[in-house]
Amino acid sequence: MTTHADPHATTAPAEELLNRPATLTQRIHSVLHRQPALSPAIVLVLAAVVFSLVNDRFYALQNLSLVIQQVAVIGSLAVGQTVIILTAGIDLSIGAVMVLASLLMSKLVADNHWPGVVALLAGAVVAIAAQALNGLLVTKIKLPPFIVTLGTLSIFTAITLIYAKGQTIALQPGNILMWTANTVSLGQLNLTNGVLIMIALYAVIGYALRYTAWGRHLYAVGDDVEAARLAGISVNRVLLSAYMVGGLAIAVGAWILVGRVGGGDPNSGLNANLQSITAVVIGGTSLFGGRGVVFGSLIGALIVQVFVNGLALAGIDPNYQVLAVGILVIAAVSVDQWIRSVKS
Amino acid sequence: MKTLTNPYFVSMEKDAKTQATKDNVSLTVAAGNTDGDTQTQITAIDNAISRGDKGILITTNGDAVNAALNRAKQAGLFVIALDTAPNPAGIANLTYATDNAQAGKLDGQYAAAALNGKPAVIAMLDLFNNQVVSVDINRDHGFLEGMGINPGSKGENGKEAKSGTYSGGKSGTYTIACHQPTQGAIDGGRTAMENCLSANPDINVVYAINEPAGEGAYNALKAAGKEKNVAIYAIDGSCAGLKNLTSGEFAADAVQYPGKMAALGVDSIAKLARGGSKPSVTDGKSFHDTGTAVAAAKPLGGLTVQTPSQAASACWGN
């Protein structure tokens, strides 16, 4: 990197042109380097094939429909988590903010009789504001994201509990908040509106990351924050925007969660923080920032759910689900390290 | 408290505070972050000892807090367990608890009678898969025993024979479709039920560790269009949960009285601290049983069943 870098230049393509792969390993290495979602995609297909062979119910479209419905909440959060991790950050509070937003939406409708659309928007505003707070603490006070979100994890959880008083809020079907639970049939596949919104979220954020200046700047900041600064990128603005996109993803996740739960429940979604990070890591995005694609995180979330579902169908002790997810995380990070290693 | 996110424990906290005001005692409440957060309970016990409190009321997370409770007793505090007796029961000076095995059993007996001899395909929606908590084991085993199925183990879930004959009601054949963890939450209950249904679409009996798990199971069944043919058996007895009996979401709900346990507990400590005598335990049990009953919209011959409105007169929560 020179100190007078062209702001529009990226480093990766030049590097690839110079190193034309020779051996098979190098060739695989190169392909995986260019397509971060490829290795998780291979794992997903392999897992699906193995589980189909073990249990003939696995491949049933009815079952596959369920798996994608089960993944919609974590999948949505994982979009936000990916964007934040791409900046070499991390968000431990993402699930806590989602539970807060989902309870707020439900309570505003059930207890305060707000119109559904307004309650939904209020939930989204709170989610984005909460994430803006995370972003400001990271950029203005220069605290490490891990510490910031560890703190706000407790803060947002506490606010949720104080607000909810431990009560569950049930909503009536027909409310816009419950719209995400409505089923859409595509042939034999039964999806929900929630799944479709999640896919739309992936499309929009995926496009923005790949084809807009914002997306390029985000990768640049995650790859080398000093180089990005010297290249004239407003680093703080990019970081703040990453957390606020996280807030948008949380709002979508909260909406889908309300549909799945049938209202607000302070106990539902409690494991979502780590599950979203797991999905991102298995999906091939580097925890060190700057490398990965948002679509990989959807595959990562699907891999986890396919294992949970497949092992449940095979009647295997649920503890093995946890074991399998742990092994997947270690394997995914190992592959990431190998791909990042300097080519010989 | 185990947590302050679960309305069951929130109700305990509320009634304990009311009673504390009546008895003119000061009450400090501590709770874990999640169900099973043992470390936070141990810290809270140590804090109570150093504060010089007169007594501790605890909904114990399990054996891991026993050593801390023994330290408290040595320091002269009265230890009263609520909701679940510690193991062994002597760890606490006294336990005000519900008989969780009995609650499960009442549900199971009702389920067997309702089947009327038909084959049962059972989904077991438990609390955890990663830790052994007595309420989880007692309710699960109680339900199986109520159905007339041998749980096959004293301290573990899922050790019963996967198929065979249940002896409850008019008796018949059964299949255990699954044991899945729910974390006692709605989303966990839903995912667990979805996976169980994929594994065995013929499920017609659902045991749910608590009302939220049952609620999630209902959401999953409804999405699959199967809510009419499946009977859900829950345990808790909250006011919101009892409404699910009238609407037909739950076939039966075993009711418990967390507020009563907490109020009795606070009262006992107040009396003991002022030199009063120790309250007695229920005959034949190692704890003071605050009672349980099964409530259902449909009464069944030969079983004592409360109507939803009878049960609602003593329900907890909103």
Chai-1 contact restraints between the chains, C-beta under 6 A:
chainA,res_idxA,chainB,res_idxB,connection_type,confidence,min_distance_angstrom,max_distance_angstrom,comment,restraint_id
A,R57,B,S198,contact,1.0,0.0,6.0,A-B,restraint_1
A,N63,B,S198,contact,1.0,0.0,6.0,A-B,restraint_2
A,L66,B,E194,contact,1.0,0.0,6.0,A-B,restraint_3
A,Q70,B,T191,contact,1.0,0.0,6.0,A-B,restraint_4
A,L161,B,L4,contact,1.0,0.0,6.0,A-B,restraint_5
A,L161,B,T5,contact,1.0,0.0,6.0,A-B,restraint_6
A,G166,B,L4,contact,1.0,0.0,6.0,A-B,restraint_7
A,G166,B,T5,contact,1.0,0.0,6.0,A-B,restraint_8
A,G166,B,P7,contact,1.0,0.0,6.0,A-B,restraint_9
A,G166,B,V10,contact,1.0,0.0,6.0,A-B,restraint_10
A,Q167,B,P7,contact,1.0,0.0,6.0,A-B,restraint_11
A,Q167,B,N318,contact,1.0,0.0,6.0,A-B,restraint_12
A,R260,B,D187,contact,1.0,0.0,6.0,A-B,restraint_13
A,R260,B,R190,contact,1.0,0.0,6.0,A-B,restraint_14
A,V261,B,I186,contact,1.0,0.0,6.0,A-B,restraint_15
A,V261,B,D187,contact,1.0,0.0,6.0,A-B,restraint_16
A,G262,B,N219,contact,1.0,0.0,6.0,A-B,restraint_17
A,D265,B,I186,contact,1.0,0.0,6.0,A-B,restraint_18
A,P266,B,T5,contact,1.0,0.0,6.0,A-B,restraint_19
A,N267,B,T5,contact,1.0,0.0,6.0,A-B,restraint_20
A,N267,B,A185,contact,1.0,0.0,6.0,A-B,restraint_21
A,S268,B,A185,contact,1.0,0.0,6.0,A-B,restraint_22
A,S268,B,I186,contact,1.0,0.0,6.0,A-B,restraint_23
A,S268,B,D187,contact,1.0,0.0,6.0,A-B,restraint_24
A,N309,B,N195,contact,1.0,0.0,6.0,A-B,restraint_25
A,A312,B,N195,contact,1.0,0.0,6.0,A-B,restraint_26
A,L313,B,S198,contact,1.0,0.0,6.0,A-B,restraint_27
A,L313,B,A199,contact,1.0,0.0,6.0,A-B,restraint_28
A,P318,B,N129,contact,1.0,0.0,6.0,A-B,restraint_29
A,P318,B,P181,contact,1.0,0.0,6.0,A-B,restraint_30
A,N319,B,N129,contact,1.0,0.0,6.0,A-B,restraint_31
